[in-house]
Amino acid sequence: MFKTLGDPVRLQLLMQLAEQSGAEVAVHELADVGVSLATVSHHLKRLRCIGLIESRRDGRLIYYRLGVGVRSALMQILHQRSQVNV
């Protein structure tokens, strides 16, 4: 899991999904991370394979959101990290 999150693009995608508060986001809405749309799709697939995000297909579009419990886990980690750095 940490190797997957070690990629800055994947981490950026995960954080963008975390900011959506559980809402679904289409791939093209996440494409502003400095790589091609195909590369974004590849990174999202890797995140989905390890269970951090979920996907749903609607026709030609695929919508992504954080996996169940992932957002709260991320918020706990960030909160704990901010307490350590204070």
N, C-alpha and C positions, 0 to 999 in steps of 0.2 A: 504494500500500500504506500509506504513512504517513497519507494522508488518512483511510483506513478505520480505522486504529488511533488516529486523533486523537479519536474518539468515546470518552468514558469508559466507556460501557456495553459497547461492543465490547471494549475493552481488559480490562475486568473479566471478561467472558465468556471471553476467551482465557486469562487467568490462571487462572480456575477450571478450565478444561480442562487447562492445564499441570500443575496440582496433582494431577490424576488419574493421572499416570504412564502414560499411554497407554490407560487404560481408557475404555470408551464411557460416555457419560452421556446420558440422555434429556432432552428439552427441558424438561419440567416440573421436573427436578432442578436446572436452572439458572435458574429463574424468580425467585430471590431477589435480583435486581439493581435493584429499585425501578421496574420498568416492567412492562407487561402481557405476558402469555404470547405474544400475537401480535407484539408489538414485539421480544421475545427471539428469536422465530423469524426475523423480518426481519433482525435483526443477525447471527444465525448464518448466514443465507443469504449475506449480504455477505462474511462471513469465508470461507465455503466457496468463493465465486466467485473470490476472489483466491488460493486454494490453501493458506490457513493451517490450515483444518480439513477433515475428511472426514466424510461422513454415511452412514448405513445405515438403510434403512426396514425395520421389522419390524411388519407389520400397520398399525395406525394410529400407532404410535410411530416417531419418528425419533431415532436415536442419533448423537451427535457425539463426535469425538475429534480431537486435534491431528493435522495432516498429518505424513507421514513426514519426519523430520528437523527439524521445527519446534521440538520441545521442546528438542533439543540446541542449536539455534541461539539460542533464547531464553535458555537457561542461560548460553551463552557471552557474549551481550550483557550480561546482568545481572552476570556475573562481571567482565567488563571495566569496566563502569560502576562497580562497587563498588571496583575497584582505583584508578580515577581519583579517586574521592571520598575516598579515605583520606588 
